């Protein structure tokens, strides 16, 4: 997966309730799937990424710990975030 380094991929913007995801522009987006799970492992969000800059609206999620996963074929990137 041509994901940028960890600090550039995911940037939670707490004020707006958005999680911003940035991926290198030369990446083939038709195969990247983003999933978000809560701390019990329940699937909350599952979407295909269609652009190098993607925003997930997490404003309606309850406060707590979440796990975000980007998958491109066999390559997987995992990151956790806290919704306040």
Protein Blocks (a to p, Z undefined) as FASTA:
>chain_A
ZZdcfklmpccdfknopacddddfkbcfklpccddddfkopafbdcddfbfbdcddfklp
ccddddddddehjbccddddddZZ
